[in-house]
Amino acid sequence: MRTALVIGTGLIGTSAALALTQRGVVVHLTDHDPAQARTAAALGAGTDEPPQGRVDLALVAAPPAHVAGVLADAMRRDLAHGYLDVASVKGGPRRELEALGLDEAVLARYLGTHPMSGREKSGPLAATADLFEGRPWVLTPTRDTDTEVLNLALELVSHCRAVPVVMDADAHDRAVALVSHMPHLVSSLVAARLENAEEAAVRLCGQGIRDVTRIAASDPRMWIDILSANPGPVADLLTDVSADLDETVRALRALQSADEDKRRTGGAGIEDVLRRGNAGQVRVPGKHGSAPRAYETVTVLINDQPGQLARIFADAGRAGVNIEDVRIEHATGQQAGHIQLMVEPGAAPVLTEALRERGWALRQ
């Protein structure tokens, strides 16, 4: 791949352009908002000048509702040898593209893809060249997909340091409904409870509510586009969630009863929900996509001052302990907090002793 045209310079398009440019590919940028393309160019993602002749790859980074139209226009103008899109849904855009009556030979030069990465922020200013590093990048080829186009897609994924995953388009849409689209709506529903909550209650927010509501900060306009392209699978999942919520509400009401049998039934219902949650959570892939592992947590009290984290990591390194994961919990109303260091079980006593020797305060 020597040349590429990125159509759509938001977060995903600009991030891909930055990665390609760093690998020596000449990238041309275009957007329905020319100012956005100029911004991406100023960030080093490429040039907003149009290409002279066909490029090797056209990458469409438009909202799902517009992908088919943008692709069809690019194909009719013969802008590239191969065409990819990065929309978060795959079945709908492909069917829309087929319905537009393009020649089969032209359609063979298209491959739908979806990088499983993003941020709560949108637009070119939020883009980074390493956005996709180590993340799955789904490819949805069909039996008719041109081999050269598949190779271009694999080269793009390689340049972005992502991990290629091949799936059927409709299977992909059902999967992202489960692991991305439905959780986003549930996060928004929980966060919406905070909108009119009393300030005294909101001030009690801890790491749990922050974890649950983090993705609710995303751009609503972007998510309307995404959900409009995949409403059926998401609605099916929310129907199941709704049924579980109804059962959970009934179990909680039973716990309020003066009848001991009803309280026992309610407790069993709540326990069932929690245990099913445990069973589902352990299936979430762990570090580097491997099976989840059980780590020990060493909790350290820190002040919100420059160099604190660097010192902790350096001290762990001197002790010969690898930090597998980390989480920071900030104290309410204080310039302090806790840092939770996840390590292999056998390393926890070593790290605990080393940190205490170096003067760190640990929480039991």
Steps between C-alpha positions, in 0.01 A plus 500: 500500500653828386201732488170526686194723508327539836140620458384632836747656741343440838662302779529168313586635156764740627652239732534254210645777282757587767605135525529463122697824463747385765556183296586698187165483319398817315157580644243733348224631725148610420191572707154648450635774731818630330609670823513161671718360220733799533523439873594137443762607246645753744536218753722310255239250380562576131404762245159644426599535134314257271701209356616504140354177365396183677638422845570150627240516776194710579401484867149625574460620858148641475205436734329163430192664343717669236758227432326338203438832324857619553642168384281493190604852407870414543462182294318675217779757490756216495704661778684188619605143431341381822230635734456448873272654760536513878135531604399326821231298319564286195194315370283804424756706304592199285136429412441869425803505274381193312155658455653802327562288191878515477678251275605176674861554399494836675335355812776238518742784568316590822558351844317605815715539813460621857783593736389422855647812653391852581480772760231700674623804304442542127648702215852525357642673808429183701683279248824314576719278281497226766121490547473150351817347641432150631125534438288260289424623148212303348508416128184369330602362159259300285574226247503771232751732670804568285816349653693821435246698702525252788877541492461879508273466804754279676774750418290783646443300818872426521593867455260589781650222717156349554400131505295373202185299576294351216122478551174479308344846471169416673678300773714808560193719540349265757831486684550878522140540612589277797845635591471865395163643397277355772752575782522859381125548534498332841785729611300800380190381685695472824669838449162660427395418860767747614370795297247617759644324805568699816849649518564324830440165331717580196790596725504141623587367152786251515693289253208263440268765359790652304569162337136443410438849357835575329383426146182706550716808436514423124350725231121432476488595132761239412314234697168581336668422166645175635179377665286597201708259291467206743169544686362145478777305678530772765126502564501119533772516765329780690178295501692227683655755737154644565369157594790453740431844651134412553600180682757690706245762602258227609776335703587829671133565582482152650794586725285780644227256598422403857447144373814293558434271203468799267823649636675167445372488140606860442848430634534198272397714201760766575766237558418346161552835324829560679629149428405526134686830493804328647480229234478754219773727633760223512452448126623852423850456350788595723837656431609485134172321415595191699278318748435715807733437793459557871736767630575618852439870569747712693339833592725799565398841641639784289492879494395681183848634428737476203719191491296280735405241238849496351647431845260211567569336164875549544488345848300204365759457227785501751317226689482295180119508491304551178185710532233311302232769528433820689203703622488838673221596742495867591393611847197730518594856599867419560817522292564133557380157402581131466684323222415133462788296359398162357780242507548124483393342832853388587635850442260678737695433825826602330351826373330574833825461695700702246256790498481511880879509520498800267254691719171447315177478700303192404134428559426163651 
